[in-house]
Amino acid sequence: MCACFAKKPLSSFVEKCFLLKHLQNLVYNCFLEIKLNNENEEGMIILSADLHCHTRLSNGSLGLEDLIILAKKRGITTIAITDHDCIAGANRGKIVGERHGITVIPGVELSGTDKTNGQEIHMLCYKPDFPDRLEGLCRRSSMIRKKSSHIMMLKTAQRYPITPEFVAKCASGSTNIFKVHIMQALIENGFTDRIYGDLYKQLFSSDVEGNINHVPDYEDVFDILKQIHEAGGIAVLANPQRCKNEKLLDELVAAGLDGIEVYTPEMSEEDKARFIKYAKKNKILTTGGSNFKGLYNKHILSVGDCDLPDECIQEMNTYKARKKKLERKKAQESK
């Protein structure tokens, strides 16, 4: 009896050790699989995040909650809603995100103009402490876009039997009218079967003779940068590879630009390497996102289709605190 009593605990102990070892191997293999699935070529872990998404409030097709649900289903943990010249979704996005277990970073994509050549430049603002201070800028930019869109709608109506009122219906839910809404009206009336096809190029490509494209004249991009900082936001230049003015980036950095958008599907590997190097040299942030617009995407992509590294999110989350600490240090040294 004593022998049996002694044997059973020993057998039970061995079985527990075996199960524990098996469990450890299982956990390790799961971690390895997650790591391999979320690692870029440099061996850097990629966080499931997307810092450039649009909703129906601007030129996206999904509603705010639909976007957040899609992010959750795709395993995205953090998104930034960056509608064009519209800060309205920031607060609601955060609340809805919490309900679904998604971190929603408040943001907005602000329109500006490079006054040296008239090029439209977009500036992303993240985590503004005082978002209400951007409402005036958003309203002014929105009015400029509406005037520009109205001109293009009238010119489209001269060529095709559609009305501005019908285009406005296609833009229902949006705070403005975008080129994609004009194209949607043309699709629904049977004049094309796609948004970004030959007709889009014919109408909106500046290098095509007889185009109807009208470039809005927004506020100076340097004023946009200043207003972002006055609102306590982080200013990031969107799509720096599009800038025609080679001096613009250097001038913006000298004026206090906080970061540049690097990790995007549109960015070539060559440009990406160049801008990462530039950001490190100038000690500014790098961010990224898919520029997701749903039905209005130029290419097949979804939320999270960007290779944004974990460290970029971490650096953004601690950026303001580090910036304030540095400013205090400089102030003390200057005394």
C-alpha positions as CSV (number, residue, x, y, z in Angstrom):
1,M,0.0,0.0,0.0
2,C,2.8,2.3,0.9
3,A,4.6,1.5,-2.4
4,C,1.4,2.2,-4.4
5,F,0.9,5.4,-2.5
6,A,4.5,6.5,-3.2
7,K,4.3,5.5,-6.9
8,K,1.2,7.5,-7.7
9,P,2.6,10.9,-6.7
10,L,5.8,10.2,-8.7
11,S,3.8,9.3,-11.8
12,S,1.6,12.4,-11.3
13,F,4.7,14.5,-10.9
14,V,6.3,13.2,-14.1
15,E,3.0,13.7,-16.0
16,K,2.8,17.3,-14.8
17,C,6.4,18.0,-15.9
18,F,5.7,16.5,-19.3
19,L,2.5,18.6,-19.7
20,L,4.4,21.8,-18.5
21,K,7.2,21.2,-21.0
22,H,4.6,20.6,-23.8
23,L,2.8,23.8,-22.8
24,Q,6.1,25.7,-22.9
25,N,6.9,24.4,-26.4
26,L,3.4,25.3,-27.5
27,V,3.6,28.8,-26.2
28,Y,7.0,29.3,-27.8
29,N,5.9,28.0,-31.2
30,C,2.9,30.3,-31.1
31,F,5.1,33.3,-30.3
32,L,7.5,32.3,-33.1
33,E,4.7,32.1,-35.6
34,I,3.4,35.5,-34.5
35,K,6.9,36.9,-34.7
36,L,7.5,35.6,-38.2
37,N,4.2,36.8,-39.5
38,N,4.8,40.3,-38.1
39,E,8.5,40.8,-38.9
40,N,9.9,42.9,-41.7
41,E,13.1,42.1,-43.7
42,E,15.2,43.9,-41.1
43,G,13.9,41.6,-38.4
44,M,11.8,44.4,-36.8
45,I,8.5,43.4,-35.2
46,I,5.5,45.1,-37.0
47,L,2.7,46.3,-34.7
48,S,-0.8,45.9,-36.1
49,A,-1.4,49.6,-36.6
50,D,-2.6,52.0,-39.3
51,L,-2.1,55.8,-38.8
52,H,-3.8,57.0,-42.0
53,C,-7.5,56.0,-42.5
54,H,-10.4,57.9,-44.0
55,T,-14.1,57.5,-43.3
56,R,-17.3,58.7,-45.0
57,L,-16.8,62.1,-43.3
58,S,-14.3,62.9,-46.1
59,N,-13.3,60.7,-49.1
60,G,-13.8,57.3,-47.6
61,S,-16.8,55.0,-48.1
62,L,-17.1,53.4,-44.7
63,G,-18.7,54.8,-41.6
64,L,-16.6,55.4,-38.6
65,E,-17.8,52.4,-36.6
66,D,-17.6,50.2,-39.7
67,L,-14.0,51.1,-40.1
68,I,-13.2,50.3,-36.5
69,I,-15.0,46.9,-36.8
70,L,-13.0,46.1,-39.9
71,A,-9.8,47.0,-38.1
72,K,-10.8,44.6,-35.2
73,K,-11.6,41.8,-37.6
74,R,-8.2,42.2,-39.3
75,G,-6.4,42.1,-36.0
76,I,-5.4,45.8,-36.0
77,T,-4.9,47.1,-32.5
78,T,-4.4,50.8,-33.2
79,I,-5.7,53.2,-35.9
80,A,-5.7,56.9,-36.5
81,I,-8.8,58.4,-38.3
82,T,-7.4,61.2,-40.4
83,D,-10.2,62.6,-42.4
84,H,-9.5,65.6,-44.7
85,D,-10.0,68.9,-42.9
86,C,-12.5,67.3,-40.5
87,I,-11.8,66.8,-36.8
88,A,-15.4,65.7,-36.1
89,G,-14.7,62.0,-35.8
90,A,-11.9,62.3,-33.3
91,N,-13.8,62.1,-30.1
92,R,-16.5,59.7,-31.3
93,G,-13.8,57.5,-32.8
94,K,-12.1,57.2,-29.4
95,I,-15.3,56.2,-27.7
96,V,-16.3,53.7,-30.4
97,G,-12.8,52.3,-30.4
98,E,-12.9,51.6,-26.7
99,R,-16.1,49.8,-27.1
100,H,-14.5,47.4,-29.6
101,G,-11.1,47.2,-27.9
102,I,-9.3,49.3,-30.5
103,T,-7.1,52.3,-29.7
104,V,-8.1,55.2,-31.9
105,I,-5.6,58.0,-32.1
106,P,-7.3,61.4,-32.8
107,G,-6.1,62.9,-36.0
108,V,-6.9,65.0,-39.1
109,E,-5.3,65.4,-42.5
110,L,-5.0,69.2,-43.1
111,S,-4.8,70.7,-46.6
112,G,-2.1,73.3,-47.3
113,T,-0.4,74.9,-50.3
114,D,3.3,75.3,-51.1
115,K,3.2,78.9,-52.1
116,T,6.4,78.7,-54.1
117,N,4.8,76.5,-56.8
118,G,1.1,76.2,-55.9
119,Q,1.3,72.5,-55.1
120,E,-1.3,71.0,-52.7
121,I,0.5,69.7,-49.6
122,H,-1.1,67.6,-46.8
123,M,-0.1,67.7,-43.2
124,L,-1.2,65.0,-40.7
125,C,-2.0,66.2,-37.2
126,Y,-2.0,63.6,-34.4
127,K,-3.1,63.9,-30.8
128,P,-4.0,67.6,-30.6
129,D,-4.4,68.7,-27.0
130,F,-6.9,71.4,-28.1
131,P,-8.7,70.1,-31.2
132,D,-11.2,72.9,-31.1
133,R,-8.4,75.3,-32.1
134,L,-8.3,73.5,-35.5
135,E,-12.0,73.9,-36.2
136,G,-11.6,77.3,-37.8
137,L,-8.8,76.1,-40.1
138,C,-10.9,73.0,-41.1
139,R,-13.9,75.3,-41.9
140,R,-11.8,77.6,-44.1
141,S,-10.1,74.7,-45.9
142,S,-13.5,73.0,-46.4
143,M,-14.9,76.2,-48.0
144,I,-11.9,76.4,-50.4
145,R,-12.4,72.8,-51.4
146,K,-16.1,73.2,-51.9
147,K,-15.5,76.2,-54.3
148,S,-13.0,74.1,-56.2
149,S,-15.2,71.1,-56.4
150,H,-18.2,73.2,-57.5
151,I,-16.1,74.4,-60.5
152,M,-15.2,70.8,-61.4
153,M,-18.9,69.7,-61.0
154,L,-20.1,72.5,-63.4
155,K,-17.5,71.6,-66.0
156,T,-18.4,67.9,-65.7
157,A,-22.1,68.8,-66.1
158,Q,-21.2,70.6,-69.4
159,R,-19.8,67.4,-70.8
160,Y,-22.1,64.8,-69.3
161,P,-25.8,64.9,-68.5
162,I,-25.4,64.9,-64.7
163,T,-26.3,67.6,-62.2
164,P,-24.4,69.0,-59.3
165,E,-27.3,67.9,-57.1
166,F,-26.8,64.3,-58.1
167,V,-23.0,64.5,-57.3
168,A,-24.0,66.0,-53.9
169,K,-26.2,62.9,-53.3
170,C,-23.2,60.7,-54.1
171,A,-21.3,62.6,-51.4
172,S,-24.0,62.1,-48.8
173,G,-22.5,61.8,-45.3
174,S,-19.3,63.6,-46.3
175,T,-18.4,67.0,-45.1
176,N,-17.3,67.9,-48.7
177,I,-17.3,66.9,-52.3
178,F,-14.3,65.1,-53.7
179,K,-13.3,63.9,-57.1
180,V,-14.3,60.3,-56.3
181,H,-17.9,61.6,-55.7
182,I,-17.9,63.1,-59.2
183,M,-16.6,59.8,-60.6
184,Q,-19.3,57.9,-58.6
185,A,-22.0,60.0,-60.2
186,L,-20.5,59.2,-63.7
187,I,-20.5,55.5,-62.9
188,E,-24.1,55.5,-61.7
189,N,-25.2,57.3,-64.8
190,G,-23.4,54.8,-67.1
191,F,-20.5,56.8,-68.4
192,T,-17.7,54.6,-67.0
193,D,-17.4,51.4,-65.0
194,R,-14.5,52.5,-62.6
195,I,-13.3,55.4,-60.6
196,Y,-9.6,55.4,-61.4
197,G,-9.7,54.6,-65.1
198,D,-9.2,56.5,-68.4
199,L,-12.0,58.9,-67.7
200,Y,-10.5,59.9,-64.4
201,K,-7.2,60.7,-66.1
202,Q,-9.0,62.6,-68.9
203,L,-10.8,64.8,-66.4
204,F,-8.3,65.3,-63.6
205,S,-4.8,64.7,-64.9
206,S,-3.1,68.1,-65.2
207,D,-0.9,66.8,-68.1
208,V,-4.0,66.0,-70.2
209,E,-5.2,68.7,-72.6
210,G,-8.7,69.9,-71.8
211,N,-8.8,68.5,-68.2
212,I,-11.2,70.1,-65.7
213,N,-8.9,69.8,-62.7
214,H,-9.0,72.8,-60.4
215,V,-6.2,73.0,-57.8
216,P,-7.5,74.7,-54.6
217,D,-5.4,77.5,-53.1
218,Y,-5.2,76.6,-49.4
219,E,-3.4,78.4,-46.6
220,D,0.4,78.3,-46.6
221,V,1.7,75.0,-45.4
222,F,3.9,76.8,-42.9
223,D,0.8,78.4,-41.4
224,I,-0.8,74.9,-41.2
225,L,2.3,73.7,-39.3
226,K,2.1,76.6,-36.9
227,Q,-1.6,76.0,-36.2
228,I,-1.1,72.3,-35.5
229,H,1.5,73.2,-32.9
230,E,-0.8,75.9,-31.4
231,A,-3.4,73.1,-31.0
232,G,-0.8,71.0,-29.2
233,G,-0.7,68.4,-32.0
234,I,2.1,66.4,-33.6
235,A,2.7,67.6,-37.2
236,V,3.7,65.0,-39.8
237,L,4.2,65.6,-43.5
238,A,2.1,63.2,-45.5
239,N,3.6,61.6,-48.6
240,P,6.9,63.5,-48.7
241,Q,7.8,61.8,-51.9
242,R,5.2,63.8,-53.8
243,C,6.8,67.2,-53.0
244,K,8.0,68.9,-56.1
245,N,9.9,71.5,-54.1
246,E,13.1,69.8,-53.0
247,K,13.8,72.5,-50.4
248,L,10.3,72.2,-48.7
249,L,11.1,69.3,-46.4
250,D,14.3,71.0,-45.1
251,E,12.4,74.2,-44.5
252,L,9.6,72.5,-42.7
253,V,12.0,70.6,-40.4
254,A,13.7,74.0,-39.7
255,A,10.3,75.4,-38.8
256,G,9.6,72.6,-36.3
257,L,8.1,69.7,-38.3
258,D,7.7,66.7,-36.0
259,G,7.8,63.8,-38.5
260,I,7.3,62.4,-42.0
261,E,5.0,59.6,-43.3
262,V,7.2,56.8,-44.6
263,Y,5.6,53.4,-44.2
264,T,2.9,53.5,-46.9
265,P,1.9,51.2,-49.8
266,E,2.6,54.1,-52.2
267,M,6.2,54.6,-51.1
268,S,8.9,52.8,-53.1
269,E,11.6,50.9,-51.2
270,E,14.2,53.3,-52.5
271,D,12.3,56.4,-51.2
272,K,11.5,54.6,-48.0
273,A,15.2,54.0,-47.2
274,R,16.0,57.6,-48.2
275,F,13.4,59.1,-45.9
276,I,14.1,56.8,-43.0
277,K,17.8,57.9,-43.2
278,Y,16.7,61.5,-43.4
279,A,14.4,61.2,-40.4
280,K,17.2,59.7,-38.3
281,K,19.6,62.4,-39.3
282,N,17.2,65.1,-38.4
283,K,15.8,63.4,-35.3
284,I,12.2,63.5,-36.4
285,L,9.4,60.8,-36.2
286,T,8.5,58.3,-38.9
287,T,4.9,57.2,-39.3
288,G,2.8,55.3,-41.8
289,G,-0.5,54.1,-42.8
290,S,-2.5,52.6,-45.7
291,N,-4.5,55.8,-46.6
292,F,-7.5,53.5,-46.6
293,K,-10.6,54.8,-48.3
294,G,-12.7,51.7,-48.8
295,L,-14.6,51.7,-52.1
296,Y,-12.5,54.8,-53.1
297,N,-9.1,53.1,-52.8
298,K,-6.9,53.5,-55.9
299,H,-5.6,49.9,-55.5
300,I,-6.7,46.8,-53.7
301,L,-5.8,47.3,-50.0
302,S,-7.4,47.2,-46.6
303,V,-6.9,48.7,-43.1
304,G,-3.5,47.8,-41.8
305,D,-1.9,47.2,-45.2
306,C,1.3,49.0,-44.2
307,D,4.5,47.9,-42.7
308,L,4.6,50.3,-39.7
309,P,7.1,49.1,-37.1
310,D,6.2,48.9,-33.4
311,E,8.9,51.4,-32.5
312,C,7.1,54.1,-34.5
313,I,4.0,53.9,-32.4
314,Q,6.1,53.8,-29.2
315,E,8.0,56.9,-30.2
316,M,4.8,58.8,-31.1
317,N,3.2,57.9,-27.8
318,T,6.2,59.3,-25.8
319,Y,7.0,62.1,-28.2
320,K,5.2,65.0,-26.5
321,A,6.7,64.1,-23.1
322,R,10.2,63.9,-24.6
323,K,9.7,67.2,-26.5
324,K,8.6,69.0,-23.4
325,K,11.5,67.7,-21.4
326,L,13.9,68.8,-24.0
327,E,12.3,72.3,-24.1
328,R,12.6,72.6,-20.3
329,K,16.2,71.6,-20.5
330,K,17.0,74.2,-23.1
331,A,15.2,76.9,-21.1
332,Q,17.3,76.1,-18.0
333,E,20.5,76.1,-20.0
334,S,19.7,79.5,-21.5
335,K,19.3,81.1,-18.0
